[in-house]
Amino acid sequence: MALTSIGHRTTVPAARTVPELLAWRRTVHPDRVAIEVHGVARLTFADWEAGATSVTSALGQAGLRHGDRVGLVFGARDWTEFAVAYCGVLRAGAVAVPLSDRLAAGQLRYALEHCAARIVLHGNDTPPPAAPVGVPVRPLADLLAGVNKHDVQLPASVDDGDTAAADLPPVRPGDLAQILYTSGTTGRPKGVAASHANLTIGAPSHPRRLALAHSERFLHAFAIGTNAGQTMLFNALTAKPTALTLPRFTPVRFARLIESAGVGTVFVVPSMAIELLDSGALSDRELTDVHLIGSTAAPLAPAVATRLAATFPEAAIVNYYTSTEAAPAQTVMIFDPARRDAVGRAVDGQLRIADADGNPLPVGSIGDVWLRAPHSRAYYQDEAANRATFRNGWVRMGDIGRLDDAGYLYLSDRHEDVIKSGAFKISSLEVEAALHEHPYVAEAAVVGVPHPVLGSAVAAVVVPRPDTPPAELALPALRGFLAGRLADYQLPARVLLLDQLPRNPGGKVLKRQLTSQFDN
């Protein structure tokens, strides 16, 4: 009987570091634009390399040591600055910690404390973020203004991807490179740690093998500090086209850029695709130059994929299924009406369906979804979570599914109560913890309810304390109370007041019963 453990078992190429990749691209494409923020800034590979080396020098002068963590808080206007800071941190042998500028002050502070960040850098157009006491917070321009230019030495030319700058700190493929924080399924964010080797898996070593070669530019609007955003950063570093983004997403602005010269690839999340389709912004536009629409962060509904295929007649509609923990392992699905519900086959790793103990199950069986890639990731300083999620390089995805005879994955349910809203995965426990800080909340439970654009929205069920004034727990007041504790995308869109929460005999809240109460 066949077991559902499939994927590529090709020989893993020699691991490289991120600075080696950047040095190689500067050598072969010095004047090519790597990243463009529309109407704001452009960054060539030569400028990227020079800027990163300046950041390395500045951090060295500031006393940064190998393995130190550096918080990076940059907004959508600051993509070019973020790229320079990120590679400069890694070239210094330190660890980059990208964080969304949309996080609440308490969330930022927790992440920075958890990773013991030595310094926080932010964009010149990004307000200074909250940081733990004693941790310096500096704009990137301010950091670079203090660099002793005589100490900055650009790397010499590189051959075969090897950095030749002897004055730089030694960086090895197995060194920790980045920590991405994700709420996941627990009440506290988890830091997902990745090595250089993990980040550079599959990167090209020959200029004729660059990905997305059908495009001169690829377009996205993903936030820095997310796994999707990091994927776009590495596409900019390793693919042929320029990464094109915009300071603020609106359907009309994004649609206008889709139509601009050289855009052959467009990356979205399902909620963004729905906004574009429903807004009318794509009407009467010339879209035949787009050959790939890539959707990530959540499975793309078949009806939405069908509409995208009709709107972009020359494009393959591709769904990517992965997680911050499992990347770069993923499944990839070119939309096929004959397999409308499939989320793809394994790429850049292996895929299996397993029982509760992690043992592979036969084809067609429903069980836990696991992915595995070489040089796997891990949770930073969280051994208990590592034991629950990682096993011999395999990553438990938290989803339930099955594989067919051809190796296509079909998802059937989720183990946990994570709310996937747009590009974000929202921990119901984290929202519940914030609700319990309210002086008039006795009990609280958070569930996801259907939303026409985001897929799911946050809904809060609250048991008030006795004699609670009704206005105190009305939706506007509740959102106002939570605004300083949660990111905007975590705030409840609906609220329901009950006398008690339904529970099973073991005391667990029956969230499915709560979800059904929002149907009316």
HELIX and SHEET records of a PDB file:
HELIX    1   1 VAL A   18  VAL A   28  1                                  11    
HELIX    2   2 PHE A   45  GLN A   61  1                                  17    
HELIX    3   3 ALA A   76  ASP A   78  5                                   3    
HELIX    4   4 TRP A   79  ARG A   91  1                                  13    
HELIX    5   5 ALA A  105  HIS A  114  1                                  10    
HELIX    6   6 LEU A  140  ALA A  145  1                                   6    
HELIX    7   7 LYS A  149  ASP A  151  5                                   3    
HELIX    8   8 HIS A  196  LEU A  199  1                                   4    
HELIX    9   9 PRO A  207  ARG A  209  5                                   3    
HELIX   10  10 ASN A  227  THR A  238  1                                  12    
HELIX   11  11 PRO A  251  ILE A  258  1                                   8    
HELIX   12  12 PRO A  270  SER A  279  1                                  10    
HELIX   13  13 PRO A  302  THR A  311  1                                  10    
HELIX   14  14 PRO A  337  ARG A  339  5                                   3    
HELIX   15  15 GLU A  383  THR A  389  1                                   7    
HELIX   16  16 SER A  428  LEU A  435  1                                   8    
HELIX   17  17 PRO A  470  LEU A  473  5                                   4    
HELIX   18  18 LEU A  475  LEU A  482  1                                   8    
HELIX   19  19 ASP A  488  GLN A  490  5                                   3    
HELIX   20  20 LYS A  511  SER A  516  1                                   6    
SHEET    1   A 5 SER A   5  GLY A   7  0                                        
SHEET    2   A 5 GLN A 350  ALA A 354 -1                                        
SHEET    3   A 5 GLY A 367  ARG A 372 -1                                        
SHEET    4   A 5 TRP A 394  LEU A 403 -1                                        
SHEET    5   A 5 PHE A 390  ARG A 391 -1                                        
SHEET    1   B 5 SER A   5  GLY A   7  0                                        
SHEET    2   B 5 GLN A 350  ALA A 354 -1                                        
SHEET    3   B 5 GLY A 367  ARG A 372 -1                                        
SHEET    4   B 5 TRP A 394  LEU A 403 -1                                        
SHEET    5   B 5 LEU A 409  ARG A 414 -1                                        
SHEET    1   C 9 ALA A  41  THR A  44  0                                        
SHEET    2   C 9 VAL A  33  VAL A  37 -1                                        
SHEET    3   C 9 THR A 242  THR A 245  1                                        
SHEET    4   C 9 ARG A 217  LEU A 219  1                                        
SHEET    5   C 9 VAL A 263  VAL A 268  1                                        
SHEET    6   C 9 LEU A 292  SER A 295  1                                        
SHEET    7   C 9 ALA A 316  TYR A 321  1                                        
SHEET    8   C 9 GLN A 330  ILE A 334 -1                                        
SHEET    9   C 9 ARG A 345  VAL A 347 -1                                        
SHEET    1   D 4 VAL A  95  LEU A  99  0                                        
SHEET    2   D 4 ARG A  69  VAL A  73  1                                        
SHEET    3   D 4 ILE A 119  HIS A 122  1                                        
SHEET    4   D 4 VAL A 137  PRO A 139  1                                        
SHEET    1   E 3 LEU A 176  THR A 182  0                                        
SHEET    2   E 3 LYS A 190  SER A 195 -1                                        
SHEET    3   E 3 ALA A 378  TYR A 379 -1                                        
SHEET    1   F 2 ILE A 419  SER A 421  0                                        
SHEET    2   F 2 PHE A 424  ILE A 426 -1                                        
SHEET    1   G 3 VAL A 441  HIS A 451  0                                        
SHEET    2   G 3 GLY A 455  PRO A 464 -1                                        
SHEET    3   G 3 ARG A 494  LEU A 497  1                                        
END                                                                             
